[in-house]
Amino acid sequence: MANLAFVEAHAGPAGPYEVTQLINTFLGALAHPFEALRDDLMGLALADAAAMGWPAINKERRSDSDPASLGDLIRLMRNGMAHGNIDLLSDGRGKIHALRVWNTQPRTQARTWGAVVPVAEMRRFLRLFVELIERRHKDFGWYERGAA
């Protein structure tokens, strides 16, 4: 998160590029911690997550599947980005204003889920996920043992 904050503070037309760093930070934050929290997150309903301040990430197309839980939504977003299923959407003035993230069925390449997420909502989603990880680490004493 410190790298993301630095890049955002120093972003300019010739770089560094804050949305690129946001994507890299998102992938790095989700890779291992998601697996450790998978069971808890899979049990958290999207409505409950929204009540806790998580942004609503709505599916883009009517034919896209609905995530079953916050954990399922995180899994979908992580898989889409990890497999390169991401488009950067311009605001028409040279800035990236949103990301389109989607998933496909591996054998047929048929789209199964997708969403258009404003950059600000991606930041908020990432911040909440990192806060969740930090709370979990603190609860289990991982900081004291040096594992964090």
C-alpha positions as CSV (number, residue, x, y, z in Angstrom):
1,M,0.0,0.0,0.0
2,A,3.0,2.3,0.6
3,N,4.2,1.8,-2.9
4,L,0.7,2.6,-4.3
5,A,0.5,5.8,-2.2
6,F,4.0,6.8,-3.4
7,V,3.1,6.2,-7.1
8,E,-0.2,8.0,-6.8
9,A,1.5,11.0,-5.2
10,H,4.1,11.1,-8.0
11,A,2.0,10.1,-11.0
12,G,2.3,12.1,-14.2
13,P,1.7,11.9,-17.9
14,A,5.1,10.2,-18.4
15,G,4.8,8.0,-15.3
16,P,4.8,6.5,-12.9
17,Y,1.3,5.2,-13.7
18,E,-1.0,5.0,-10.7
19,V,-3.6,2.7,-12.2
20,T,-0.9,0.2,-13.2
21,Q,0.3,0.3,-9.6
22,L,-3.2,-0.1,-8.3
23,I,-3.6,-3.3,-10.4
24,N,-0.2,-4.7,-9.3
25,T,-1.0,-3.9,-5.7
26,F,-4.4,-5.5,-6.0
27,L,-3.0,-8.7,-7.4
28,G,-0.2,-8.8,-4.8
29,A,-2.6,-8.3,-2.0
30,L,-5.0,-10.9,-3.2
31,A,-2.7,-13.7,-4.1
32,H,-1.8,-15.4,-0.8
33,P,-4.1,-13.6,1.8
34,F,-7.2,-14.6,-0.1
35,E,-6.4,-18.3,0.2
36,A,-5.9,-17.8,4.0
37,L,-9.2,-16.0,4.3
38,R,-11.2,-17.9,1.7
39,D,-13.6,-19.8,4.0
40,D,-14.5,-16.7,6.0
41,L,-15.0,-14.5,2.9
42,M,-17.0,-17.2,1.1
43,G,-19.5,-17.1,4.1
44,L,-19.9,-13.3,3.9
45,A,-23.0,-12.2,2.0
46,L,-22.6,-9.3,-0.4
47,A,-25.4,-7.4,1.4
48,D,-23.5,-7.8,4.7
49,A,-20.3,-6.7,3.0
50,A,-22.1,-3.6,1.6
51,A,-23.3,-2.8,5.1
52,M,-19.7,-2.9,6.3
53,G,-18.7,-0.3,3.6
54,W,-17.5,-2.6,0.8
55,P,-18.4,-1.1,-2.6
56,A,-21.1,-2.8,-4.6
57,I,-19.5,-4.3,-7.7
58,N,-22.3,-4.9,-10.1
59,K,-22.1,-7.3,-13.0
60,E,-21.8,-5.7,-16.3
61,R,-24.2,-7.9,-18.4
62,R,-27.4,-9.5,-17.6
63,S,-25.9,-12.8,-18.7
64,D,-23.0,-12.6,-16.3
65,S,-23.2,-14.8,-13.2
66,D,-24.0,-13.3,-9.8
67,P,-21.2,-13.7,-7.2
68,A,-22.5,-15.8,-4.3
69,S,-20.6,-13.9,-1.6
70,L,-17.8,-11.4,-1.0
71,G,-15.3,-14.2,-1.3
72,D,-16.7,-15.2,-4.6
73,L,-16.6,-11.6,-5.9
74,I,-12.9,-11.3,-4.8
75,R,-12.1,-14.6,-6.5
76,L,-13.8,-13.4,-9.7
77,M,-11.9,-10.1,-9.7
78,R,-8.6,-11.8,-8.8
79,N,-9.0,-14.4,-11.5
80,G,-10.0,-11.9,-14.1
81,M,-7.0,-9.7,-13.5
82,A,-4.5,-12.6,-13.1
83,H,-5.6,-14.0,-16.5
84,G,-5.2,-10.6,-18.2
85,N,-9.0,-10.1,-18.6
86,I,-8.9,-6.4,-17.9
87,D,-9.5,-3.3,-20.0
88,L,-8.6,0.2,-19.0
89,L,-11.4,2.6,-19.7
90,S,-10.7,6.2,-20.6
91,D,-12.6,9.2,-19.3
92,G,-12.1,10.8,-22.8
93,R,-9.6,13.3,-21.3
94,G,-6.5,11.0,-21.1
95,K,-7.2,9.5,-17.7
96,I,-8.3,6.0,-16.8
97,H,-11.6,6.2,-15.0
98,A,-12.6,2.6,-14.7
99,L,-11.5,-1.0,-15.2
100,R,-13.4,-3.7,-17.0
101,V,-12.6,-7.1,-15.4
102,W,-14.1,-10.3,-16.6
103,N,-13.8,-14.1,-16.5
104,T,-14.2,-16.8,-19.1
105,Q,-14.7,-20.5,-19.0
106,P,-11.2,-22.0,-19.7
107,R,-12.2,-24.5,-22.3
108,T,-14.7,-22.5,-24.3
109,Q,-13.6,-19.0,-23.6
110,A,-17.3,-18.1,-23.0
111,R,-17.7,-15.2,-20.7
112,T,-19.0,-16.1,-17.3
113,W,-18.8,-12.8,-15.3
114,G,-17.7,-9.2,-15.7
115,A,-17.9,-5.8,-14.1
116,V,-16.9,-2.2,-14.8
117,V,-15.4,-0.8,-11.7
118,P,-14.5,2.9,-11.3
119,V,-10.9,3.4,-10.2
120,A,-12.0,5.0,-6.9
121,E,-14.1,1.9,-6.1
122,M,-11.1,-0.4,-6.9
123,R,-9.0,1.6,-4.5
124,R,-11.7,1.4,-1.8
125,F,-12.1,-2.4,-2.4
126,L,-8.3,-2.9,-2.1
127,R,-8.1,-0.7,1.0
128,L,-10.9,-2.7,2.8
129,F,-9.3,-6.0,1.8
130,V,-5.9,-4.9,3.1
131,E,-7.5,-3.7,6.4
132,L,-9.2,-7.1,6.7
133,I,-5.8,-8.8,6.2
134,E,-4.1,-6.5,8.8
135,R,-6.8,-7.1,11.4
136,R,-6.6,-10.9,10.8
137,H,-2.8,-10.8,11.2
138,K,-3.1,-8.8,14.3
139,D,-5.8,-11.1,15.8
140,F,-3.5,-14.1,15.3
141,G,-0.3,-12.4,16.5
142,W,1.4,-12.7,13.1
143,Y,3.0,-9.3,13.5
144,E,4.6,-10.2,16.8
145,R,6.1,-13.4,15.3
146,G,7.4,-11.5,12.3
147,A,5.4,-13.3,9.7
148,A,3.6,-10.2,8.4
